[in-house]
Amino acid sequence: MRLDKFLKVSRLIKRRTVANEACDAGRISVNGRQARASYDVKVGDIIEISFGSRTVKAEVLEVAEVIKKDDASLLYRLVD
């Protein structure tokens, strides 16, 4: 699954267009390297998102095309 779509499905970022723009701006990295929106997300990847002065790290636990809103947090685990 594409990185921008995973960010939307997992609800880490609310809209796919916003996720795409964040990738283009270089605010998202996967496994320590800047990633493009077309990056193929795999289980075990560490996604790092920079929101201004705050940074969120999440490990991908599962990749699913469609998931309910309540179960979206099961796709990832926040890492400190």
N, C-alpha and C positions, 0 to 999 in steps of 0.2 A: 504494500500500500504506500502511496506517496506520502511524504512527510506532511505537506499542508493538509491533506485529507485526514491523516491520523490525528493531528492537533485539533481539528474540528470535531471529529467523532469522539475523541477522548475528553472533549470539553476543556482542554488546557487553554485553547484560544477559541472564542465563540464563533467567529466567522472564518470561512476558508480564505476569503480574499485578504483578510487581515493577517492570517497565517502566511499567505503567499508574500505579502508585502514585508513581513518581518524577516522572512528568509532572504528576500532580495536585499534588505538593508544590512544583513549580516548579524542579526541579533539572535540567531538560532544556530547552535552547534550540536553535532551528534558525535559522541565518542571523542570529544576534544577538537574536532575539526569543523569549520564552518560548513553548513549544509545548504543545498539548494532545495527548493520546494519539490523537485522531482526525485529527491533521494528516496530509495526504497527502504522503508522502516522494517526492521527485523526484531524478533524477541531478543531481549538482552541489551539492546542499544540504550545508551544514556543520552537523553535529550536535555540540553541546557538552554533555557530561554531567558533573555535579558529584558526585564521590564523597567526601564529607567535605571534607578539605583539598586533595584532588587533583582536577584537572579533565582530562577526556579530550576531545579534538577529533578528529572524523573527517569526511572528505568522502565522500559517497555516490558510488560509481563505477557501481553496478548495482543494480537492484531485481529480486529473484527471489522467487517465492512459496515454493519448496522448493529447498533446496540441501544438499549433503552437509556434514557437520561439518568435514571437512578443507578444503573450498573456501569456508567462510563468510567467511574474511578477505579474499577477493577482492571482496566487496561494498563494501568501504570502504578508505580510505587514511587513516592517522593523520596529523594536521596538527600542527605545533608552533606 
